[in-house]
């Protein structure tokens, strides 16, 4: 398949594993009834174990910087009653998880809140970020979690001492291939790039997440998501909103997404109200900033209400004389002088969200986003469910944006 020319043929990354469910565990270890700390339970677990964590707030030694050698065992770590009831609090000293020992799809982190992580890297040129989770050459499943108030780097304004610290919530580096699904990633911060999630030379899937109110104050940008150095994950069915990118006080790049020398699929997302503006300058690409080759494929997205320099508010393409593969999108003020073979499928229309002031970006019954997405439906190119868990496709054709209107 020529990814540079086909606008709506998308390759899955094994989501059927999740749809079918995980196999039953070989053993169940309960925290705190069997072991008082999560790390003690991890150490005692055998291959195929489920570590089940009861309601509570877990902090201090043994409940952060969690790790295991996945070359000898794969484990699942889950809460009993969902992320609102099971909290890992890193107390601004370390991460929740360090996944750098061979984790794959058999290693699952599910249903946890991870908050107040803080990782610093004071050695220039060494990239080991991730305020809550570091994925270094690993491919775990991170599902149905809340990642909030985590920090990668120094929080001092305009400070570059922690220059190489990326990924306020999650850092994916060195060929990682995670599945990041059904999470809320909010109010995280990075000093270098990727206020919410950072990918470098990695792939995977970022699917059905809410990624909001994250901040990047560093060099490359990406308030919500940064994709650099040949990263090509699938970014599908997400709300990416109210994120901010700065450049050490100046206007930044890619308030919602920065895509630099990377070619991801960016499909069925709602990318709204992100910003690159500061008091000093306006920045570029409030919604998406694309810089360097290769280029992403963008389809079925709503992009609007973003803030940046004039004409760069929603889409900023460094090479406007080069064709970009973008199709079937609603983009405020259109795509300007960006070239595409599918210009007739780009619309400057009000998407009519249900309740924008309260961040409800579901579609009203008269939304123009309904039934005008990419027409290639066999096999279904996106996924079987929208961000709310409703079936894709409700009408005759897939809708644009993260939500499918339910007739």
C-alpha positions as semicolon CSV with decimal commas, in nm:
position;residue;x (nm);y (nm);z (nm)
1;X;0,000;0,000;0,000
2;X;0,128;0,347;-0,087
3;X;0,059;0,540;0,231
4;X;0,140;0,867;0,060
5;X;-0,149;0,842;-0,186
6;X;-0,432;0,643;-0,029
7;X;-0,643;0,865;0,199
8;X;-0,852;0,608;0,377
9;X;-0,695;0,264;0,391
10;X;-0,570;0,205;0,744
11;X;-0,380;-0,085;0,890
12;X;-0,474;-0,209;1,240
13;X;-0,224;-0,293;1,511
14;X;-0,387;-0,591;1,677
15;X;-0,682;-0,432;1,855
16;X;-0,870;-0,759;1,820
17;X;-0,664;-0,880;2,116
18;X;-0,842;-0,623;2,330
19;X;-1,185;-0,683;2,183
20;X;-1,158;-1,053;2,262
21;X;-1,036;-0,983;2,617
22;X;-0,731;-1,108;2,803
23;X;-0,691;-1,476;2,893
24;X;-0,770;-1,576;3,252
25;X;-0,478;-1,520;3,487
26;X;-0,261;-1,806;3,612
27;X;-0,261;-1,651;3,960
28;X;-0,425;-1,355;4,133
29;X;-0,228;-1,152;4,386
30;X;-0,417;-0,892;4,586
31;X;-0,282;-0,564;4,720
32;X;-0,279;-0,491;5,010
33;X;-0,426;-0,813;5,150
34;X;-0,152;-1,043;5,012
35;X;0,130;-0,787;4,988
36;X;0,134;-0,440;5,138
37;X;0,298;-0,269;4,838
38;X;0,253;-0,299;4,465
39;X;0,624;-0,365;4,402
40;X;0,623;-0,652;4,655
41;X;0,331;-0,806;4,468
42;X;0,513;-0,761;4,137
43;X;0,824;-0,927;4,276
44;X;0,624;-1,227;4,399
45;X;0,421;-1,269;4,081
46;X;0,484;-1,546;3,830
47;X;0,438;-1,532;3,454
48;X;0,072;-1,470;3,366
49;X;-0,025;-1,331;3,707
50;X;-0,290;-1,068;3,772
51;X;-0,209;-0,816;4,043
52;X;-0,540;-0,681;4,168
53;X;-0,523;-0,358;4,367
54;X;-0,795;-0,261;4,615
55;X;-0,934;0,088;4,665
56;X;-0,694;0,335;4,818
57;X;-0,411;0,581;4,768
58;X;-0,073;0,411;4,726
59;X;0,239;0,621;4,781
60;X;0,592;0,601;4,913
61;X;0,861;0,337;4,850
62;X;0,724;0,022;4,688
63;X;0,435;0,207;4,524
64;X;0,619;0,408;4,258
65;X;0,899;0,356;4,007
66;X;0,739;0,015;3,959
67;X;0,923;-0,230;3,734
68;X;0,962;-0,597;3,642
69;X;1,174;-0,806;3,409
70;X;0,934;-0,905;3,132
71;X;1,195;-1,131;2,975
72;X;1,107;-1,375;3,254
73;X;0,741;-1,292;3,324
74;X;0,449;-1,096;3,187
75;X;0,192;-0,960;3,431
76;X;-0,128;-0,758;3,447
77;X;-0,180;-0,484;3,703
78;X;-0,540;-0,374;3,750
79;X;-0,761;-0,198;4,003
80;X;-1,059;-0,368;4,158
81;X;-1,298;-0,076;4,104
82;X;-1,161;0,162;3,844
83;X;-0,919;0,454;3,840
84;X;-1,129;0,690;4,051
85;X;-1,085;0,452;4,346
86;X;-0,727;0,332;4,302
87;X;-0,454;0,597;4,302
88;X;-0,077;0,582;4,271
89;X;0,052;0,911;4,410
90;X;0,420;0,965;4,331
91;X;0,440;1,263;4,564
92;X;0,643;1,464;4,308
93;X;0,937;1,223;4,331
94;X;0,966;0,963;4,056
95;X;0,731;0,794;3,810
96;X;0,457;0,540;3,856
97;X;0,605;0,284;3,609
98;X;0,940;0,223;3,441
99;X;0,877;-0,017;3,151
100;X;1,213;-0,090;2,994
101;X;1,262;-0,465;3,031
102;X;1,083;-0,633;2,742
103;X;0,718;-0,557;2,819
104;X;0,477;-0,651;2,539
105;X;0,101;-0,686;2,484
106;X;0,084;-0,943;2,764
107;X;0,184;-0,671;3,011
108;X;-0,121;-0,460;3,101
109;X;-0,172;-0,158;3,324
110;X;-0,543;-0,096;3,365
111;X;-0,779;0,111;3,576
112;X;-0,532;0,318;3,781
113;X;-0,494;0,686;3,854
114;X;-0,130;0,797;3,832
115;X;-0,072;1,144;3,971
116;X;0,204;1,376;4,090
117;X;0,484;1,199;3,908
118;X;0,793;1,410;3,853
119;X;1,099;1,296;3,665
120;X;1,401;1,516;3,597
121;X;1,690;1,450;3,366
122;X;1,982;1,678;3,432
123;X;2,215;1,513;3,178
124;X;2,186;1,683;2,840
125;X;2,147;1,436;2,554
126;X;1,997;1,150;2,756
127;X;1,628;1,110;2,682
128;X;1,444;0,931;2,963
129;X;1,121;1,117;3,037
130;X;0,763;1,024;3,115
131;X;0,625;1,188;3,427
132;X;0,396;0,891;3,493
133;X;0,515;0,613;3,257
134;X;0,834;0,550;3,063
135;X;0,814;0,303;2,773
136;X;1,168;0,236;2,652
137;X;1,176;-0,025;2,372
138;X;0,860;-0,184;2,512
139;X;0,503;-0,241;2,397
140;X;0,261;-0,263;2,692
141;X;-0,112;-0,195;2,707
142;X;-0,207;0,114;2,909
143;X;-0,584;0,120;2,938
144;X;-0,864;0,298;3,124
145;X;-0,629;0,502;3,343
146;X;-0,624;0,862;3,463
147;X;-0,285;1,032;3,426
148;X;-0,298;1,372;3,591
149;X;-0,060;1,636;3,729
150;X;0,258;1,460;3,618
151;X;0,576;1,648;3,523
152;X;0,872;1,574;3,297
153;X;1,152;1,824;3,347
154;X;1,202;2,144;3,535
155;X;0,892;2,354;3,602
156;X;1,075;2,686;3,628
157;X;0,959;2,921;3,354
158;X;1,198;2,951;3,058
159;X;1,438;2,702;3,218
160;X;1,630;2,462;2,992
161;X;1,839;2,284;3,253
162;X;1,629;1,965;3,202
163;X;1,646;2,008;2,828
164;X;1,597;1,646;2,726
165;X;1,299;1,555;2,943
166;X;0,991;1,461;2,737
167;X;0,640;1,328;2,784
168;X;0,457;1,488;3,073
169;X;0,246;1,175;3,121
170;X;0,396;0,907;2,890
171;X;0,727;0,887;2,707
172;X;0,759;0,627;2,427
173;X;1,112;0,590;2,291
174;X;1,356;0,356;2,115
175;X;1,113;0,152;1,907
176;X;0,833;0,127;2,162
177;X;0,493;0,011;2,036
178;X;0,236;0,060;2,317
179;X;-0,143;0,055;2,303
180;X;-0,262;0,364;2,491
181;X;-0,639;0,332;2,511
182;X;-0,942;0,473;2,692
183;X;-0,742;0,697;2,925
184;X;-0,783;1,050;3,055
185;X;-0,453;1,235;3,017
186;X;-0,494;1,577;3,173
187;X;-0,296;1,861;3,334
188;X;0,046;1,713;3,267
189;X;0,358;1,913;3,183
190;X;0,682;1,862;2,990
191;X;0,988;2,084;2,981
192;X;1,106;1,972;2,636
193;X;0,839;1,812;2,413
194;X;0,506;1,635;2,452
195;X;0,301;1,779;2,736
196;X;0,076;1,474;2,732
197;X;0,245;1,198;2,529
198;X;0,580;1,187;2,349
199;X;0,682;0,942;2,075
200;X;1,037;0,922;1,940
201;X;1,129;0,656;1,685
202;X;0,825;0,459;1,802
203;X;0,483;0,340;1,692
204;X;0,169;0,198;1,854
205;X;-0,188;0,318;1,899
206;X;-0,331;0,618;2,084
207;X;-0,701;0,539;2,074
208;X;-1,019;0,659;2,247
209;X;-0,844;0,890;2,491
210;X;-0,928;1,233;2,629
211;X;-0,607;1,441;2,613
212;X;-0,674;1,784;2,762
213;X;-0,513;2,075;2,948
214;X;-0,157;1,952;2,906
215;X;0,134;2,197;2,865
216;X;0,465;2,177;2,685
217;X;0,713;2,457;2,742
218;X;1,008;2,327;2,544
219;X;1,184;2,315;2,213
220;X;0,994;2,089;1,974
221;X;0,638;2,154;2,093
222;X;0,333;1,934;2,112
223;X;0,107;2,039;2,397
224;X;-0,104;1,725;2,365
225;X;0,108;1,482;2,162
226;X;0,454;1,508;2,010
227;X;0,569;1,276;1,731
228;X;0,937;1,301;1,636
229;X;1,219;1,107;1,470
230;X;1,026;0,865;1,253
231;X;0,726;0,787;1,474
232;X;0,412;0,648;1,311
233;X;0,148;0,551;1,565
234;X;-0,223;0,540;1,489
235;X;-0,400;0,830;1,663
236;X;-0,769;0,746;1,646
237;X;-1,094;0,857;1,817
238;X;-0,937;1,103;2,062
239;X;-1,044;1,440;2,195
240;X;-0,731;1,658;2,197
241;X;-0,834;1,991;2,348
242;X;-0,713;2,287;2,556
243;X;-0,348;2,187;2,534
244;X;-0,071;2,448;2,516
245;X;0,272;2,457;2,353
246;X;0,531;2,725;2,427
247;X;0,895;2,776;2,337
248;X;1,051;2,870;2,670
249;X;0,822;3,171;2,699
250;X;0,781;3,245;2,329
251;X;0,502;3,112;2,110
252;X;0,534;2,739;2,053
253;X;0,463;2,473;1,791
254;X;0,170;2,233;1,771
255;X;-0,068;2,312;2,053
256;X;-0,257;1,990;1,992
257;X;-0,005;1,779;1,796
258;X;0,346;1,834;1,667
259;X;0,441;1,596;1,387
260;X;0,810;1,624;1,300
261;X;0,980;1,382;1,060
262;X;0,700;1,133;1,133
263;X;0,414;0,975;0,939
264;X;0,134;0,870;1,174
265;X;-0,233;0,806;1,090
266;X;-0,436;1,086;1,252
267;X;-0,796;0,973;1,211
268;X;-1,136;1,057;1,364
269;X;-1,004;1,298;1,624
270;X;-1,157;1,616;1,761
271;X;-0,870;1,866;1,789
272;X;-1,004;2,191;1,933
273;X;-0,911;2,492;2,150
274;X;-0,540;2,420;2,169
275;X;-0,293;2,709;2,169
276;X;0,063;2,816;2,089
277;X;0,017;3,179;2,194
278;X;0,209;3,345;2,478
279;X;0,236;3,706;2,589
280;X;0,555;3,737;2,383
281;X;0,457;3,584;2,049
282;X;0,189;3,382;1,873
283;X;0,354;3,055;1,771
284;X;0,253;2,817;1,493
285;X;0,006;2,536;1,445
286;X;-0,246;2,575;1,724
287;X;-0,413;2,250;1,621
288;X;-0,148;2,055;1,427
289;X;0,203;2,153;1,325
290;X;0,372;1,940;1,053
291;X;0,742;1,980;1,003
292;X;0,988;1,768;0,806
293;X;0,938;1,455;0,602
294;X;0,768;1,208;0,588
295;X;0,416;1,342;0,638
296;X;0,112;1,211;0,825
297;X;-0,217;1,090;0,682
298;X;-0,504;1,293;0,830
299;X;-0,869;1,199;0,780
300;X;-1,212;1,238;0,942
301;X;-1,093;1,500;1,193
302;X;-1,256;1,812;1,335
303;X;-0,995;2,085;1,375
304;X;-1,111;2,425;1,497
305;X;-1,106;2,692;1,764
306;X;-0,729;2,662;1,802
307;X;-0,505;2,965;1,862
308;X;-0,177;3,058;1,693
309;X;-0,038;3,322;1,458
310;X;-0,272;3,448;1,188
311;X;-0,338;3,182;0,927
312;X;-0,163;2,916;1,137
313;X;-0,435;2,861;1,394
314;X;-0,552;2,513;1,298
315;X;-0,312;2,364;1,043
316;X;0,051;2,459;0,991
317;X;0,243;2,273;0,720
318;X;0,608;2,367;0,683
319;X;0,610;2,283;0,311
320;X;0,283;2,426;0,169
321;X;0,398;2,370;-0,188
322;X;0,412;1,995;-0,123
323;X;0,102;1,777;-0,129
324;X;-0,034;1,666;0,208
325;X;-0,257;1,360;0,240
326;X;-0,552;1,513;0,424
327;X;-0,914;1,429;0,348
328;X;-1,270;1,426;0,484
329;X;-1,211;1,684;0,757
330;X;-1,395;1,984;0,896
331;X;-1,131;2,254;0,950
332;X;-1,210;2,607;1,059
333;X;-1,102;2,847;0,781
334;X;-1,003;2,554;0,560
335;X;-0,647;2,457;0,475
336;X;-0,530;2,777;0,307
337;X;-0,252;2,714;0,057
338;X;-0,190;2,352;0,163
339;X;-0,208;2,124;-0,141
340;X;-0,407;1,800;-0,139
341;X;-0,572;1,578;-0,398
342;X;-0,880;1,571;-0,174
343;X;-0,951;1,944;-0,133
344;X;-1,317;1,881;-0,216
345;X;-1,353;1,680;0,105
346;X;-1,230;1,961;0,335
347;X;-1,512;2,174;0,479
348;X;-1,513;2,499;0,676
349;X;-1,831;2,440;0,878
350;X;-1,955;2,468;1,234
351;X;-1,947;2,111;1,374
352;X;-2,225;2,191;1,627
353;X;-2,105;2,024;1,945
354;X;-2,354;1,941;2,220
355;X;-2,197;2,155;2,495
356;X;-1,865;2,322;2,412
357;X;-1,837;2,527;2,736
358;X;-1,839;2,201;2,934
359;X;-1,613;2,014;2,689
360;X;-1,887;1,789;2,554
361;X;-1,782;1,747;2,192
362;X;-2,051;1,499;2,098
363;X;-2,245;1,593;1,785
364;X;-2,586;1,758;1,771
365;X;-2,846;1,610;1,540
366;X;-2,794;1,880;1,277
367;X;-2,414;1,861;1,275
368;X;-2,261;1,860;0,926
369;X;-2,008;1,602;1,054
370;X;-2,269;1,326;1,036
371;X;-2,237;1,072;0,754
372;X;-1,970;1,258;0,557
373;X;-1,655;1,072;0,661
374;X;-1,438;0,863;0,435
375;X;-1,659;0,629;0,228
376;X;-1,432;0,324;0,237
377;X;-1,622;0,096;0,477
378;X;-1,518;-0,256;0,381
379;X;-1,339;-0,358;0,594
380;X;-1,409;-0,090;0,857
381;X;-1,099;0,130;0,842
382;X;-1,110;0,289;1,185
383;X;-1,241;0,089;1,477
384;X;-1,570;-0,058;1,587
385;X;-1,649;0,200;1,860
386;X;-1,625;0,575;1,902
387;X;-1,487;0,759;2,205
388;X;-1,813;0,712;2,397
389;X;-1,821;0,338;2,328
390;X;-2,096;0,367;2,068
391;X;-2,084;0,165;1,749
392;X;-1,915;0,311;1,447
393;X;-2,117;0,344;1,201
394;X;-2,460;0,461;1,318
395;X;-2,596;0,596;0,989
396;X;-2,500;0,533;0,630
397;X;-2,137;0,649;0,656
398;X;-1,886;0,708;0,933
399;X;-1,904;1,051;1,098
400;X;-1,621;1,303;1,129
401;X;-1,467;1,352;1,473
402;X;-1,420;1,140;1,782
403;X;-1,791;1,077;1,834
404;X;-2,044;0,896;1,617
405;X;-2,390;1,051;1,628
406;X;-2,643;0,789;1,745
407;X;-2,965;0,800;1,550
